[in-house]
Amino acid sequence: MAKTSPTQRTLARLKSEDYELVAITERWNPFARIRQDLFGIIDILAIKDGDTIALQVTSYSNIGARVKKITESPALAPLRKAGWTILVEGWHKKENKWVSRIVDLS
């Protein structure tokens, strides 16, 4: 059975919460052979009721590193000024069920 990525789990959660638009903004750059996030910090954008949610998705153990990455990014101030909600969502298994922890950096 294929392993479900944290990004796919977050997409499923957002769809179950009736977000109007959801898009993966992380892309593979074949020339540099790396994954690149939108503005260097965003994996997923979601829109619901006029709110824009920007998410960095990771494993539970990497939440701290992603929070540090975002708080040190020059993109954070303009995104906050634009009124975007900026979240880090980390996933782990608890009692044989996938659960996430969300950190709000807005």
trRosetta pair geometry for C-beta under 8 A, 3 or more apart (Angstrom, degrees):
i j d omega theta_ij theta_ji phi_ij phi_ji
4 8 4.9 -120 -169 84 86 128
4 9 5.7 100 136 -56 117 89
4 98 7.8 -62 80 -64 127 161
5 8 4.7 97 55 6 80 100
5 9 7.1 -142 97 -4 44 85
6 9 5.6 -54 -147 36 35 113
6 10 6.3 34 155 -18 68 105
6 57 4.7 173 127 156 107 105
6 58 6.0 9 108 147 169 4
6 59 6.1 -134 -55 -69 141 53
6 89 7.4 168 174 106 110 93
6 90 7.5 -36 -143 -143 142 38
6 91 4.5 -174 -119 20 96 128
7 10 5.8 -57 -150 37 30 109
7 11 6.4 34 152 -21 65 105
7 24 6.4 53 -180 -117 129 118
7 26 7.2 -103 -106 37 145 136
7 43 6.0 -121 -108 160 107 131
7 44 6.8 159 -147 -52 87 118
7 57 5.0 137 -87 84 61 149
8 11 5.5 -48 -145 34 34 115
8 12 6.5 36 154 -19 64 103
9 12 5.8 -54 -152 35 31 112
9 13 6.5 33 150 -20 64 105
9 57 8.0 162 62 -165 88 132
9 91 5.5 80 76 -100 153 155
9 98 5.8 -113 -135 150 143 149
9 100 7.2 160 126 -58 124 123
10 13 5.5 -52 -148 35 35 113
10 14 6.3 34 155 -19 67 105
10 43 7.9 80 66 100 154 124
10 44 6.0 -166 116 6 130 162
10 55 6.2 -179 178 133 147 155
10 57 4.8 -111 -13 -107 152 137
10 89 5.5 123 -102 87 123 148
10 91 7.7 -123 -50 -50 87 123
10 100 7.4 93 -87 -92 82 162
11 14 5.9 -56 -147 37 30 109
11 15 6.3 28 156 -17 65 108
11 22 6.1 132 -139 147 78 139
11 24 7.3 -33 -79 -62 125 99
11 44 6.9 -153 -76 -121 77 143
12 15 5.8 -56 -146 38 30 110
12 16 6.3 29 155 -19 64 108
13 16 5.8 -59 -150 37 29 110
13 17 6.4 17 154 -10 65 111
13 100 7.3 -53 -60 13 163 144
14 17 5.8 -65 -149 44 31 105
14 19 4.5 -24 172 8 94 138
14 22 4.9 129 116 -106 138 141
14 44 7.3 -159 -27 155 156 141
14 46 5.0 -124 -152 -110 139 149
14 53 7.9 -169 -121 80 121 140
15 18 7.7 46 179 -72 35 24
15 19 6.7 -73 -85 39 34 92
15 22 6.5 -92 -66 12 77 156
17 48 7.4 -48 123 -85 98 164
18 48 6.9 101 105 -129 72 124
19 22 5.1 85 97 -58 130 103
19 46 4.4 -39 -163 -173 155 112
19 47 6.6 116 -177 64 96 38
19 48 4.5 -89 -124 -60 66 112
19 53 7.6 -88 -121 34 135 129
20 47 5.4 -54 62 97 101 86
20 48 5.5 153 0 -100 86 55
20 49 7.9 154 -16 -25 120 43
21 45 7.6 -12 117 115 99 92
21 46 6.8 169 91 -151 60 45
21 47 4.3 16 50 41 102 108
22 44 6.7 -6 -169 -174 87 108
22 45 7.4 173 -148 90 41 53
22 46 4.7 2 -106 -108 79 88
22 47 7.9 -151 -65 23 47 64
23 44 7.0 162 84 -153 43 62
23 45 5.2 -4 57 57 93 94
23 46 7.8 179 22 -76 59 50
24 43 6.7 -33 -150 164 74 71
24 44 5.8 -37 -106 -98 51 76
25 37 6.7 59 105 -164 95 60
25 38 3.7 -25 149 -26 134 124
25 42 5.3 7 73 113 139 99
25 43 6.4 159 55 174 82 17
25 44 6.5 172 12 -95 89 19
25 45 5.5 66 -36 -12 126 99
26 35 5.6 15 176 175 107 110
26 36 7.0 167 -155 84 61 38
26 37 5.1 -25 -101 -100 84 65
26 38 7.3 -94 -66 -11 47 76
26 42 7.7 -151 -57 109 77 51
26 43 4.4 -9 -34 -134 121 71
26 44 7.7 -34 -7 -49 98 58
27 35 7.1 163 84 -156 30 65
27 36 5.5 -21 64 61 81 88
28 34 7.9 -180 -150 100 56 27
28 35 5.7 -40 -96 -100 57 68
28 36 7.9 138 -116 16 10 78
29 32 4.4 14 111 41 124 103
29 33 7.2 -67 92 -10 77 15
29 34 5.6 -2 51 62 107 69
29 35 7.3 161 10 -111 81 16
29 36 5.1 52 -28 -12 118 119
30 33 6.7 23 -163 -80 34 56
32 36 7.6 69 63 -50 138 116
36 40 7.6 -50 -165 -98 77 53
37 40 5.6 64 72 -171 99 14
37 41 5.6 175 115 22 138 9
37 42 5.4 148 170 53 104 41
37 43 5.7 -57 -123 -69 107 58
37 56 7.2 13 -143 -113 155 90
38 41 7.5 -60 83 59 62 53
38 42 4.0 -41 66 69 100 108
38 43 7.8 -166 19 -62 91 14
38 45 7.1 -8 40 -41 162 111
38 54 7.7 -118 83 -144 122 113
39 42 5.6 48 44 7 100 107
39 73 7.2 88 143 168 96 138
39 75 3.9 119 172 -139 120 160
39 79 7.2 130 127 -58 171 126
40 69 8.0 -141 143 167 93 104
40 73 5.9 176 92 -132 116 125
40 75 6.2 164 47 -5 99 139
41 54 7.6 54 108 149 94 125
41 56 5.8 -60 174 -74 70 124
41 69 6.4 169 -113 128 94 100
41 70 4.9 107 -154 -106 133 80
41 73 5.0 -66 -51 -48 138 172
41 75 5.8 -167 18 68 125 133
41 76 7.3 9 41 -68 173 80
41 86 7.9 7 130 -154 126 121
42 45 6.5 38 164 -61 131 83
42 54 4.5 -62 -119 -169 122 107
42 55 7.0 85 -151 58 74 36
42 56 6.4 -93 -108 -69 34 74
43 55 6.0 -58 59 101 91 77
43 56 5.6 107 -1 -128 102 40
43 57 4.8 -97 70 19 152 92
44 54 7.6 156 84 -157 53 42
44 55 4.4 -10 61 58 99 109
44 57 6.3 45 -1 -23 116 120
45 52 6.6 -22 -164 -167 98 94
45 53 7.1 144 -161 79 47 57
45 54 5.8 -16 -104 -102 72 67
45 55 7.7 -172 -78 19 27 78
46 52 7.6 147 78 -158 45 47
46 53 4.4 -18 63 61 94 109
46 55 7.0 28 2 -8 108 115
47 50 7.6 4 -173 -115 93 8
47 51 6.9 167 -149 81 55 47
47 52 5.6 -19 -98 -101 83 64
47 53 7.3 -170 -76 18 33 79
48 51 5.8 -19 68 55 68 95
48 53 7.3 7 18 -6 98 118
51 85 6.2 23 173 -5 113 120
52 82 7.6 -29 58 126 138 111
52 83 7.4 95 39 99 101 81
52 84 4.7 -53 92 -117 106 85
52 85 7.0 172 91 24 51 76
53 84 7.3 149 -105 -172 18 81
53 85 4.7 -25 -111 71 69 109
53 87 6.4 -4 -171 8 97 119
54 79 6.4 -54 20 -165 155 138
54 84 5.2 30 -6 164 113 130
54 85 6.9 171 24 84 68 52
54 86 5.0 -16 69 -109 105 68
54 87 7.1 160 83 25 51 69
55 87 4.9 -21 -107 74 76 97
55 88 7.4 137 -160 -104 65 23
55 89 5.6 -7 -162 4 117 112
56 66 4.9 173 125 -176 132 124
56 69 7.4 171 -158 80 163 121
56 70 6.1 -138 -10 -60 152 125
56 86 7.9 25 -6 -178 98 85
56 87 7.3 -164 29 99 68 50
56 88 4.8 -23 68 -110 101 75
56 89 7.5 164 80 23 49 65
57 88 7.9 170 -84 -160 26 53
57 89 5.2 -17 -112 67 72 97
57 90 7.9 158 -163 -83 49 38
57 91 7.6 18 -173 -13 91 107
58 62 4.2 -109 164 85 131 114
58 63 6.3 173 79 -77 124 49
58 65 7.7 -166 -167 68 165 98
58 66 4.9 -157 -13 -41 150 144
58 88 6.8 -13 20 -173 113 95
58 89 7.4 152 30 83 64 50
58 90 5.1 -26 81 -103 86 80
58 91 7.6 -177 96 17 38 76
59 62 5.0 77 58 14 81 104
59 90 6.0 22 124 -158 24 89
59 91 6.2 -67 -127 61 45 73
59 92 6.8 77 -175 -74 76 80
60 63 6.2 -20 -166 -26 39 110
60 90 4.2 116 -104 145 40 111
60 91 6.0 -104 -43 85 83 23
60 92 3.5 -27 -11 -36 143 117
60 100 7.8 -157 -81 -134 90 51
60 101 6.3 82 -127 19 91 113
61 90 7.5 176 18 -170 30 131
61 92 7.5 99 -27 -81 75 122
62 65 4.9 -52 -165 42 75 116
62 66 5.8 73 137 -23 88 101
62 90 6.5 179 64 -119 68 118
63 66 5.9 -65 -151 40 31 108
63 67 6.2 32 155 -21 69 106
63 88 5.7 123 -149 132 78 126
63 90 3.9 -74 -69 -35 103 149
63 101 6.4 -29 -87 84 155 117
63 103 6.2 119 -174 -10 115 133
64 67 5.7 -52 -145 34 30 112
64 68 6.4 31 155 -18 63 106
65 68 5.7 -55 -151 37 31 113
65 69 6.3 37 150 -24 64 106
66 69 5.4 -48 -145 33 35 117
66 70 6.4 30 157 -15 65 105
66 88 4.7 145 110 -138 123 130
66 90 7.4 176 30 -69 138 104
67 70 6.1 -59 -150 39 29 106
67 71 6.1 21 158 -14 66 111
67 88 5.5 -100 -71 0 74 162
67 103 5.7 -39 -88 110 118 154
67 105 6.7 174 -138 -75 79 128
68 71 6.0 -59 -139 41 27 105
68 72 6.2 15 163 -9 64 114
69 72 6.4 -72 -151 43 20 102
69 73 6.5 34 151 -43 61 107
70 73 5.4 -47 -150 11 34 121
70 76 5.9 107 167 -85 75 118
70 86 6.6 160 -175 160 140 129
70 88 6.7 -143 -3 -61 146 114
70 105 5.5 79 118 114 138 173
71 76 6.5 43 -123 -71 29 168
71 105 6.7 -128 -71 -148 82 131
73 76 5.0 117 76 -28 90 94
74 77 7.1 -42 -173 22 50 104
75 78 6.3 -67 -162 46 48 104
75 79 5.9 43 150 -22 80 115
76 79 5.9 -67 -149 40 29 110
76 80 6.2 27 158 -19 68 108
76 86 7.0 1 -135 -73 81 179
76 105 7.1 -73 -141 142 118 120
77 80 5.8 -56 -146 37 29 110
77 81 6.3 30 155 -20 64 108
78 81 5.4 -54 -144 38 34 115
78 82 6.3 34 155 -20 66 106
79 82 5.7 -54 -148 37 32 111
79 84 4.6 -58 179 48 86 130
79 86 5.9 79 124 -64 133 125
80 83 7.7 54 175 -65 34 20
80 84 7.0 -87 -83 52 27 80
80 86 7.1 -60 -73 -4 76 127
80 106 6.3 137 -118 -172 86 54
84 106 7.1 -149 103 -121 55 95
85 104 7.0 -49 -169 -143 92 100
85 106 4.9 -40 -133 -80 54 133
86 104 7.3 110 77 -165 58 55
86 105 4.5 -59 100 74 108 93
86 106 5.1 155 30 -77 77 60
87 102 5.4 -18 -167 -166 119 102
87 103 6.8 144 -159 73 63 48
87 104 5.7 -29 -101 -101 79 57
87 105 7.0 171 -92 19 25 82
87 106 7.8 -6 -57 -40 66 93
88 102 7.1 155 78 -155 49 51
88 103 4.5 -7 55 55 101 102
88 105 6.6 58 -13 -17 96 118
89 100 5.0 7 -175 179 96 135
89 101 7.4 164 -151 79 52 42
89 102 5.0 -14 -100 -101 80 79
89 103 7.9 -165 -73 22 37 67
90 100 6.3 152 77 -155 39 78
90 101 5.2 -13 60 56 95 91
90 103 7.7 30 -1 -4 104 103
91 98 5.8 -2 -168 -168 111 102
91 99 7.3 159 -146 84 65 32
91 100 4.9 -38 -91 -95 68 87
92 98 7.6 167 92 -144 21 61
92 99 6.7 -26 68 64 67 77
92 100 7.8 131 19 -101 61 42
92 101 7.9 9 16 -4 103 100
93 96 6.5 7 179 -117 111 19
93 97 6.8 142 -154 65 71 25
93 98 5.8 -45 -96 -89 66 55
93 99 7.6 108 -133 18 22 77
94 97 6.2 -38 71 65 67 78
94 99 4.8 -26 26 20 119 127
